[in-house]
């Protein structure tokens, strides 16, 4: 699973390719619906859901309404945004990716 590739140590974030794609689709200034994210990344919905759950578990992405984990059926109609506390670190991680 992608969460094995996700690590936070000494403020260095390592993202999997799927997680990086999902973060780029969400963007850093606005929120995005799960369906919009899936259209942008062109991945299967279960892969998008797994990547979002990994990012949410690490605290990098938040859902609106708040949820610790999302289910496959909820993903398209749920809104997601990047946690502003990690914006700078995530931007650096995307540059490295």
Buried (B, 14 or more C-beta within 10 A) or exposed (E): EBBEEBEBEEEEBBBBEBBBBBBBBBEBEEBBBBBBBBBBBEBEBEBBBBBBBBBBEBEBBBBEEEEEEBEEEEBBEBBBBBBEEBEEBBEEBBEEB
